[in-house]
């Protein structure tokens, strides 16, 4: 199994402050031909907003978004 340490730098989606994080990626397909994508939730050290970070194991940052709120459950109709 391959293990990589990946450093990511990005701006927080809420306060736009710089955030840096190093994550450890592990898995059998990290060096496979084709695109491997990983994701991690990182809280901002400044405002504590959680940032969902999507990246490639080579360190390419693909996107940073705020987590989506869970969808509310619908209420049953008692007609």
Secondary structure, DSSP 4 states (H G I P E B T S, - for coil): -EEEEEEEEEE-TTT--EEEEEEEEEETTTT-SS--EEEEEEE-TTT--EEEEEEETTS-EEEEEEPPPPPPPPPPP--
